[in-house]
Amino acid sequence: MPNKIRVNTANPLELLEIPGLSREQAEAILRFRAEHGPIVSESELSRVLGWRALDAVIAERVDFTPAESTAPEAPGA
């Protein structure tokens, strides 16, 4: 099973690993996070992407864990 993508901490390249996501949609996620904070649900993500609902394959690949002040993968964490 592929790794889940943390939509609240992923960089643009990591977001593009979500099946069917375009560069513009990855940028929309980044803009939303910067303006409104973490994405908290599948329905919120689908609204950010302009979709009616998330495809089951996409829903299985995303994780909505909020960003911490220091991401676990950050140097020195």
Gaussian input, Z-matrix of N, CA and C with variables (Angstrom, degrees):
# hf/3-21g

backbone

0 1
 N
 C     1     B1
 C     2     B2     1     A1
 N     3     B3     2     A2     1     D1
 C     4     B4     3     A3     2     D2
 C     5     B5     4     A4     3     D3
 N     6     B6     5     A5     4     D4
 C     7     B7     6     A6     5     D5
 C     8     B8     7     A7     6     D6
 N     9     B9     8     A8     7     D7
 C    10    B10     9     A9     8     D8
 C    11    B11    10    A10     9     D9
 N    12    B12    11    A11    10    D10
 C    13    B13    12    A12    11    D11
 C    14    B14    13    A13    12    D12
 N    15    B15    14    A14    13    D13
 C    16    B16    15    A15    14    D14
 C    17    B17    16    A16    15    D15
 N    18    B18    17    A17    16    D16
 C    19    B19    18    A18    17    D17
 C    20    B20    19    A19    18    D18
 N    21    B21    20    A20    19    D19
 C    22    B22    21    A21    20    D20
 C    23    B23    22    A22    21    D21
 N    24    B24    23    A23    22    D22
 C    25    B25    24    A24    23    D23
 C    26    B26    25    A25    24    D24
 N    27    B27    26    A26    25    D25
 C    28    B28    27    A27    26    D26
 C    29    B29    28    A28    27    D27
 N    30    B30    29    A29    28    D28
 C    31    B31    30    A30    29    D29
 C    32    B32    31    A31    30    D30
 N    33    B33    32    A32    31    D31
 C    34    B34    33    A33    32    D32
 C    35    B35    34    A34    33    D33
 N    36    B36    35    A35    34    D34
 C    37    B37    36    A36    35    D35
 C    38    B38    37    A37    36    D36
 N    39    B39    38    A38    37    D37
 C    40    B40    39    A39    38    D38
 C    41    B41    40    A40    39    D39
 N    42    B42    41    A41    40    D40
 C    43    B43    42    A42    41    D41
 C    44    B44    43    A43    42    D42
 N    45    B45    44    A44    43    D43
 C    46    B46    45    A45    44    D44
 C    47    B47    46    A46    45    D45
 N    48    B48    47    A47    46    D46
 C    49    B49    48    A48    47    D47
 C    50    B50    49    A49    48    D48
 N    51    B51    50    A50    49    D49
 C    52    B52    51    A51    50    D50
 C    53    B53    52    A52    51    D51
 N    54    B54    53    A53    52    D52
 C    55    B55    54    A54    53    D53
 C    56    B56    55    A55    54    D54
 N    57    B57    56    A56    55    D55
 C    58    B58    57    A57    56    D56
 C    59    B59    58    A58    57    D57
 N    60    B60    59    A59    58    D58
 C    61    B61    60    A60    59    D59
 C    62    B62    61    A61    60    D60
 N    63    B63    62    A62    61    D61
 C    64    B64    63    A63    62    D62
 C    65    B65    64    A64    63    D63
 N    66    B66    65    A65    64    D64
 C    67    B67    66    A66    65    D65
 C    68    B68    67    A67    66    D66
 N    69    B69    68    A68    67    D67
 C    70    B70    69    A69    68    D68
 C    71    B71    70    A70    69    D69
 N    72    B72    71    A71    70    D70
 C    73    B73    72    A72    71    D71
 C    74    B74    73    A73    72    D72
 N    75    B75    74    A74    73    D73
 C    76    B76    75    A75    74    D74
 C    77    B77    76    A76    75    D75
 N    78    B78    77    A77    76    D76
 C    79    B79    78    A78    77    D77
 C    80    B80    79    A79    78    D78
 N    81    B81    80    A80    79    D79
 C    82    B82    81    A81    80    D80
 C    83    B83    82    A82    81    D81
 N    84    B84    83    A83    82    D82
 C    85    B85    84    A84    83    D83
 C    86    B86    85    A85    84    D84
 N    87    B87    86    A86    85    D85
 C    88    B88    87    A87    86    D86
 C    89    B89    88    A88    87    D87
 N    90    B90    89    A89    88    D88
 C    91    B91    90    A90    89    D89
 C    92    B92    91    A91    90    D90
 N    93    B93    92    A92    91    D91
 C    94    B94    93    A93    92    D92
 C    95    B95    94    A94    93    D93
 N    96    B96    95    A95    94    D94
 C    97    B97    96    A96    95    D95
 C    98    B98    97    A97    96    D96
 N    99    B99    98    A98    97    D97
 C   100   B100    99    A99    98    D98
 C   101   B101   100   A100    99    D99
 N   102   B102   101   A101   100   D100
 C   103   B103   102   A102   101   D101
 C   104   B104   103   A103   102   D102
 N   105   B105   104   A104   103   D103
 C   106   B106   105   A105   104   D104
 C   107   B107   106   A106   105   D105
 N   108   B108   107   A107   106   D106
 C   109   B109   108   A108   107   D107
 C   110   B110   109   A109   108   D108
 N   111   B111   110   A110   109   D109
 C   112   B112   111   A111   110   D110
 C   113   B113   112   A112   111   D111
 N   114   B114   113   A113   112   D112
 C   115   B115   114   A114   113   D113
 C   116   B116   115   A115   114   D114
 N   117   B117   116   A116   115   D115
 C   118   B118   117   A117   116   D116
 C   119   B119   118   A118   117   D117
 N   120   B120   119   A119   118   D118
 C   121   B121   120   A120   119   D119
 C   122   B122   121   A121   120   D120
 N   123   B123   122   A122   121   D121
 C   124   B124   123   A123   122   D122
 C   125   B125   124   A124   123   D123
 N   126   B126   125   A125   124   D124
 C   127   B127   126   A126   125   D125
 C   128   B128   127   A127   126   D126
 N   129   B129   128   A128   127   D127
 C   130   B130   129   A129   128   D128
 C   131   B131   130   A130   129   D129
 N   132   B132   131   A131   130   D130
 C   133   B133   132   A132   131   D131
 C   134   B134   133   A133   132   D132
 N   135   B135   134   A134   133   D133
 C   136   B136   135   A135   134   D134
 C   137   B137   136   A136   135   D135
 N   138   B138   137   A137   136   D136
 C   139   B139   138   A138   137   D137
 C   140   B140   139   A139   138   D138
 N   141   B141   140   A140   139   D139
 C   142   B142   141   A141   140   D140
 C   143   B143   142   A142   141   D141
 N   144   B144   143   A143   142   D142
 C   145   B145   144   A144   143   D143
 C   146   B146   145   A145   144   D144
 N   147   B147   146   A146   145   D145
 C   148   B148   147   A147   146   D146
 C   149   B149   148   A148   147   D147
 N   150   B150   149   A149   148   D148
 C   151   B151   150   A150   149   D149
 C   152   B152   151   A151   150   D150
 N   153   B153   152   A152   151   D151
 C   154   B154   153   A153   152   D152
 C   155   B155   154   A154   153   D153
 N   156   B156   155   A155   154   D154
 C   157   B157   156   A156   155   D155
 C   158   B158   157   A157   156   D156
 N   159   B159   158   A158   157   D157
 C   160   B160   159   A159   158   D158
 C   161   B161   160   A160   159   D159
 N   162   B162   161   A161   160   D160
 C   163   B163   162   A162   161   D161
 C   164   B164   163   A163   162   D162
 N   165   B165   164   A164   163   D163
 C   166   B166   165   A165   164   D164
 C   167   B167   166   A166   165   D165
 N   168   B168   167   A167   166   D166
 C   169   B169   168   A168   167   D167
 C   170   B170   169   A169   168   D168
 N   171   B171   170   A170   169   D169
 C   172   B172   171   A171   170   D170
 C   173   B173   172   A172   171   D171
 N   174   B174   173   A173   172   D172
 C   175   B175   174   A174   173   D173
 C   176   B176   175   A175   174   D174
 N   177   B177   176   A176   175   D175
 C   178   B178   177   A177   176   D176
 C   179   B179   178   A178   177   D177
 N   180   B180   179   A179   178   D178
 C   181   B181   180   A180   179   D179
 C   182   B182   181   A181   180   D180
 N   183   B183   182   A182   181   D181
 C   184   B184   183   A183   182   D182
 C   185   B185   184   A184   183   D183
 N   186   B186   185   A185   184   D184
 C   187   B187   186   A186   185   D185
 C   188   B188   187   A187   186   D186
 N   189   B189   188   A188   187   D187
 C   190   B190   189   A189   188   D188
 C   191   B191   190   A190   189   D189
 N   192   B192   191   A191   190   D190
 C   193   B193   192   A192   191   D191
 C   194   B194   193   A193   192   D192
 N   195   B195   194   A194   193   D193
 C   196   B196   195   A195   194   D194
 C   197   B197   196   A196   195   D195
 N   198   B198   197   A197   196   D196
 C   199   B199   198   A198   197   D197
 C   200   B200   199   A199   198   D198
 N   201   B201   200   A200   199   D199
 C   202   B202   201   A201   200   D200
 C   203   B203   202   A202   201   D201
 N   204   B204   203   A203   202   D202
 C   205   B205   204   A204   203   D203
 C   206   B206   205   A205   204   D204
 N   207   B207   206   A206   205   D205
 C   208   B208   207   A207   206   D206
 C   209   B209   208   A208   207   D207
 N   210   B210   209   A209   208   D208
 C   211   B211   210   A210   209   D209
 C   212   B212   211   A211   210   D210
 N   213   B213   212   A212   211   D211
 C   214   B214   213   A213   212   D212
 C   215   B215   214   A214   213   D213
 N   216   B216   215   A215   214   D214
 C   217   B217   216   A216   215   D215
 C   218   B218   217   A217   216   D216
 N   219   B219   218   A218   217   D217
 C   220   B220   219   A219   218   D218
 C   221   B221   220   A220   219   D219
 N   222   B222   221   A221   220   D220
 C   223   B223   222   A222   221   D221
 C   224   B224   223   A223   222   D222
 N   225   B225   224   A224   223   D223
 C   226   B226   225   A225   224   D224
 C   227   B227   226   A226   225   D225
 N   228   B228   227   A227   226   D226
 C   229   B229   228   A228   227   D227
 C   230   B230   229   A229   228   D228

   B1=1.4561
   B2=1.5343
   B3=1.3374
   B4=1.4579
   B5=1.5331
   B6=1.3267
   B7=1.4571
   B8=1.5191
   B9=1.3254
   B10=1.4641
   B11=1.5252
   B12=1.3111
   B13=1.4532
   B14=1.5230
   B15=1.3260
   B16=1.4701
   B17=1.5207
   B18=1.3171
   B19=1.4639
   B20=1.5224
   B21=1.3242
   B22=1.4637
   B23=1.5193
   B24=1.3326
   B25=1.4603
   B26=1.5257
   B27=1.3125
   B28=1.4688
   B29=1.5259
   B30=1.3311
   B31=1.4592
   B32=1.5288
   B33=1.3396
   B34=1.4667
   B35=1.5326
   B36=1.3190
   B37=1.4616
   B38=1.5211
   B39=1.3119
   B40=1.4642
   B41=1.5294
   B42=1.3279
   B43=1.4658
   B44=1.5200
   B45=1.3326
   B46=1.4608
   B47=1.5241
   B48=1.3385
   B49=1.4594
   B50=1.5282
   B51=1.3319
   B52=1.4614
   B53=1.5216
   B54=1.3256
   B55=1.4673
   B56=1.5300
   B57=1.3353
   B58=1.4563
   B59=1.5160
   B60=1.3306
   B61=1.4629
   B62=1.5284
   B63=1.3198
   B64=1.4711
   B65=1.5296
   B66=1.3098
   B67=1.4676
   B68=1.5349
   B69=1.3332
   B70=1.4659
   B71=1.5305
   B72=1.3230
   B73=1.4641
   B74=1.5279
   B75=1.3386
   B76=1.4632
   B77=1.5284
   B78=1.3336
   B79=1.4654
   B80=1.5233
   B81=1.3361
   B82=1.4626
   B83=1.5265
   B84=1.3286
   B85=1.4716
   B86=1.5241
   B87=1.3162
   B88=1.4707
   B89=1.5234
   B90=1.3391
   B91=1.4719
   B92=1.5269
   B93=1.3365
   B94=1.4588
   B95=1.5218
   B96=1.3210
   B97=1.4692
   B98=1.5216
   B99=1.3343
   B100=1.4595
   B101=1.5324
   B102=1.3296
   B103=1.4604
   B104=1.5222
   B105=1.3458
   B106=1.4667
   B107=1.5222
   B108=1.3160
   B109=1.4576
   B110=1.5168
   B111=1.3227
   B112=1.4648
   B113=1.5285
   B114=1.3204
   B115=1.4602
   B116=1.5219
   B117=1.3312
   B118=1.4631
   B119=1.5180
   B120=1.3474
   B121=1.4671
   B122=1.5222
   B123=1.3302
   B124=1.4644
   B125=1.5192
   B126=1.3301
   B127=1.4670
   B128=1.5279
   B129=1.3238
   B130=1.4647
   B131=1.5284
   B132=1.3274
   B133=1.4567
   B134=1.5237
   B135=1.3117
   B136=1.4630
   B137=1.5283
   B138=1.3452
   B139=1.4688
   B140=1.5199
   B141=1.3385
   B142=1.4671
   B143=1.5291
   B144=1.3331
   B145=1.4616
   B146=1.5295
   B147=1.3324
   B148=1.4544
   B149=1.5166
   B150=1.3288
   B151=1.4524
   B152=1.5177
   B153=1.3313
   B154=1.4698
   B155=1.5262
   B156=1.3162
   B157=1.4697
   B158=1.5182
   B159=1.3233
   B160=1.4587
   B161=1.5195
   B162=1.3036
   B163=1.4572
   B164=1.5326
   B165=1.3038
   B166=1.4667
   B167=1.5270
   B168=1.3236
   B169=1.4715
   B170=1.5188
   B171=1.3228
   B172=1.4696
   B173=1.5206
   B174=1.3122
   B175=1.4636
   B176=1.5279
   B177=1.3209
   B178=1.4677
   B179=1.5187
   B180=1.3353
   B181=1.4638
   B182=1.5220
   B183=1.3404
   B184=1.4577
   B185=1.5189
   B186=1.3164
   B187=1.4598
   B188=1.5289
   B189=1.3328
   B190=1.4586
   B191=1.5220
   B192=1.3224
   B193=1.4514
   B194=1.5221
   B195=1.3420
   B196=1.4648
   B197=1.5228
   B198=1.2976
   B199=1.4616
   B200=1.5250
   B201=1.3033
   B202=1.4617
   B203=1.5272
   B204=1.3175
   B205=1.4649
   B206=1.5266
   B207=1.3202
   B208=1.4653
   B209=1.5188
   B210=1.3092
   B211=1.4634
   B212=1.5262
   B213=1.3289
   B214=1.4626
   B215=1.5209
   B216=1.3408
   B217=1.4508
   B218=1.5283
   B219=1.3436
   B220=1.4563
   B221=1.5276
   B222=1.3428
   B223=1.4657
   B224=1.5241
   B225=1.2913
   B226=1.4631
   B227=1.5209
   B228=1.3190
   B229=1.4669
   B230=1.5048
   A1=109.07
   A2=117.93
   A3=121.23
   A4=111.51
   A5=114.46
   A6=119.75
   A7=110.88
   A8=114.96
   A9=120.36
   A10=108.94
   A11=115.55
   A12=122.37
   A13=107.36
   A14=116.72
   A15=121.43
   A16=108.05
   A17=117.38
   A18=121.59
   A19=112.68
   A20=118.45
   A21=120.38
   A22=113.84
   A23=117.58
   A24=120.11
   A25=112.48
   A26=117.31
   A27=121.22
   A28=111.45
   A29=114.77
   A30=120.34
   A31=108.09
   A32=118.01
   A33=119.64
   A34=114.23
   A35=117.99
   A36=119.97
   A37=111.75
   A38=116.87
   A39=119.96
   A40=110.68
   A41=117.24
   A42=120.17
   A43=111.06
   A44=117.59
   A45=120.79
   A46=112.70
   A47=117.51
   A48=121.13
   A49=111.58
   A50=117.22
   A51=120.78
   A52=106.85
   A53=118.51
   A54=121.54
   A55=112.23
   A56=115.84
   A57=121.59
   A58=115.51
   A59=118.41
   A60=120.98
   A61=110.22
   A62=116.11
   A63=121.06
   A64=109.79
   A65=115.58
   A66=121.26
   A67=110.02
   A68=117.29
   A69=121.33
   A70=111.05
   A71=116.43
   A72=120.16
   A73=111.05
   A74=116.90
   A75=120.34
   A76=109.48
   A77=116.83
   A78=120.70
   A79=111.15
   A80=117.74
   A81=121.22
   A82=110.59
   A83=116.73
   A84=120.81
   A85=109.63
   A86=117.21
   A87=120.86
   A88=110.87
   A89=117.30
   A90=121.04
   A91=111.03
   A92=115.66
   A93=119.63
   A94=110.31
   A95=117.59
   A96=120.71
   A97=111.12
   A98=117.35
   A99=121.32
   A100=111.54
   A101=116.76
   A102=120.91
   A103=113.65
   A104=117.71
   A105=120.80
   A106=114.91
   A107=118.05
   A108=120.11
   A109=111.72
   A110=116.77
   A111=120.49
   A112=113.70
   A113=114.03
   A114=121.93
   A115=105.70
   A116=116.75
   A117=119.06
   A118=115.89
   A119=117.77
   A120=118.05
   A121=111.06
   A122=114.55
   A123=120.54
   A124=110.84
   A125=117.26
   A126=119.37
   A127=111.49
   A128=116.89
   A129=119.28
   A130=110.45
   A131=117.31
   A132=120.26
   A133=110.58
   A134=117.98
   A135=119.85
   A136=110.71
   A137=117.75
   A138=120.31
   A139=110.73
   A140=117.53
   A141=121.49
   A142=109.98
   A143=116.52
   A144=121.16
   A145=113.03
   A146=116.90
   A147=120.39
   A148=113.31
   A149=116.86
   A150=122.11
   A151=109.46
   A152=115.81
   A153=120.24
   A154=110.07
   A155=117.78
   A156=122.74
   A157=108.47
   A158=115.63
   A159=119.93
   A160=109.88
   A161=115.71
   A162=122.66
   A163=107.82
   A164=118.37
   A165=122.57
   A166=112.05
   A167=117.26
   A168=120.83
   A169=110.09
   A170=116.47
   A171=120.54
   A172=109.60
   A173=117.46
   A174=121.21
   A175=111.33
   A176=117.24
   A177=121.03
   A178=112.55
   A179=117.83
   A180=121.55
   A181=114.04
   A182=118.97
   A183=119.93
   A184=112.08
   A185=114.42
   A186=123.47
   A187=105.98
   A188=117.10
   A189=121.51
   A190=113.22
   A191=117.82
   A192=120.95
   A193=108.07
   A194=117.94
   A195=119.43
   A196=112.25
   A197=115.12
   A198=121.42
   A199=109.16
   A200=116.49
   A201=121.12
   A202=107.53
   A203=116.88
   A204=119.00
   A205=110.35
   A206=117.23
   A207=121.72
   A208=106.94
   A209=116.03
   A210=120.05
   A211=109.00
   A212=118.58
   A213=121.34
   A214=113.39
   A215=116.60
   A216=118.74
   A217=113.14
   A218=116.87
   A219=120.55
   A220=110.17
   A221=116.95
   A222=119.77
   A223=110.68
   A224=115.21
   A225=120.80
   A226=113.93
   A227=117.17
   A228=119.54
   A229=111.24
   D1=133.00
   D2=178.87
   D3=-65.57
   D4=155.23
   D5=177.97
   D6=-66.29
   D7=151.08
   D8=175.13
   D9=-79.26
   D10=148.14
   D11=177.79
   D12=-100.58
   D13=124.04
   D14=177.86
   D15=-82.72
   D16=100.39
   D17=-173.67
   D18=-63.32
   D19=-19.07
   D20=-178.44
   D21=-93.18
   D22=-4.78
   D23=177.56
   D24=-129.97
   D25=-10.92
   D26=-174.73
   D27=-68.62
   D28=144.63
   D29=173.78
   D30=-85.78
   D31=173.74
   D32=-176.17
   D33=-56.29
   D34=-40.50
   D35=179.88
   D36=-66.90
   D37=-38.72
   D38=177.49
   D39=-66.14
   D40=-39.24
   D41=178.53
   D42=-62.11
   D43=-32.68
   D44=179.80
   D45=-69.14
   D46=-9.98
   D47=175.07
   D48=-77.03
   D49=-11.50
   D50=175.90
   D51=-73.32
   D52=124.94
   D53=-175.84
   D54=-55.52
   D55=129.61
   D56=175.36
   D57=81.76
   D58=0.09
   D59=-178.35
   D60=-83.13
   D61=132.15
   D62=178.42
   D63=-92.58
   D64=166.24
   D65=177.21
   D66=-59.18
   D67=-40.71
   D68=179.97
   D69=-63.50
   D70=-38.30
   D71=178.97
   D72=-70.22
   D73=-37.21
   D74=175.47
   D75=-61.39
   D76=-42.06
   D77=178.10
   D78=-65.85
   D79=-34.72
   D80=177.22
   D81=-64.24
   D82=-38.74
   D83=177.11
   D84=-63.24
   D85=-46.16
   D86=179.99
   D87=-61.81
   D88=-43.12
   D89=178.28
   D90=-61.93
   D91=-45.57
   D92=179.52
   D93=-59.44
   D94=-47.13
   D95=-179.09
   D96=-60.19
   D97=-40.54
   D98=-178.88
   D99=-67.67
   D100=-35.99
   D101=-175.71
   D102=-89.44
   D103=-32.69
   D104=-170.57
   D105=-123.91
   D106=-7.84
   D107=-177.32
   D108=93.89
   D109=-163.60
   D110=-173.65
   D111=-65.30
   D112=149.88
   D113=171.99
   D114=-83.93
   D115=127.04
   D116=-169.41
   D117=-106.54
   D118=-9.48
   D119=-175.76
   D120=-156.50
   D121=167.45
   D122=176.00
   D123=-61.77
   D124=-40.54
   D125=-178.46
   D126=-66.25
   D127=-37.84
   D128=177.80
   D129=-66.82
   D130=-42.73
   D131=177.80
   D132=-61.84
   D133=-41.71
   D134=179.96
   D135=-63.14
   D136=-36.65
   D137=176.79
   D138=-66.11
   D139=-41.97
   D140=178.89
   D141=-60.56
   D142=-38.82
   D143=-178.04
   D144=-82.35
   D145=-10.86
   D146=-178.63
   D147=79.48
   D148=24.68
   D149=-179.73
   D150=-105.91
   D151=157.63
   D152=175.74
   D153=-73.23
   D154=-42.36
   D155=-179.77
   D156=-154.86
   D157=158.03
   D158=177.49
   D159=-80.08
   D160=139.83
   D161=172.48
   D162=-63.86
   D163=147.29
   D164=-178.98
   D165=-58.23
   D166=-37.02
   D167=179.13
   D168=-64.19
   D169=-41.58
   D170=178.92
   D171=-68.19
   D172=-44.62
   D173=-179.40
   D174=-56.77
   D175=-35.61
   D176=178.71
   D177=-71.72
   D178=-22.91
   D179=-174.57
   D180=-93.85
   D181=-11.66
   D182=-175.34
   D183=-104.97
   D184=148.31
   D185=178.89
   D186=-127.38
   D187=130.67
   D188=-176.72
   D189=-100.64
   D190=17.47
   D191=177.72
   D192=-54.94
   D193=128.13
   D194=-179.16
   D195=-66.44
   D196=155.49
   D197=177.52
   D198=-71.06
   D199=136.65
   D200=173.16
   D201=-90.22
   D202=171.78
   D203=179.39
   D204=-64.91
   D205=-31.85
   D206=174.62
   D207=-127.88
   D208=117.24
   D209=179.63
   D210=-67.46
   D211=143.85
   D212=-178.98
   D213=-58.32
   D214=-28.84
   D215=-178.79
   D216=-86.64
   D217=1.23
   D218=-179.51
   D219=-73.20
   D220=146.20
   D221=177.17
   D222=-57.35
   D223=135.82
   D224=177.41
   D225=82.50
   D226=3.10
   D227=-178.97
   D228=-76.45

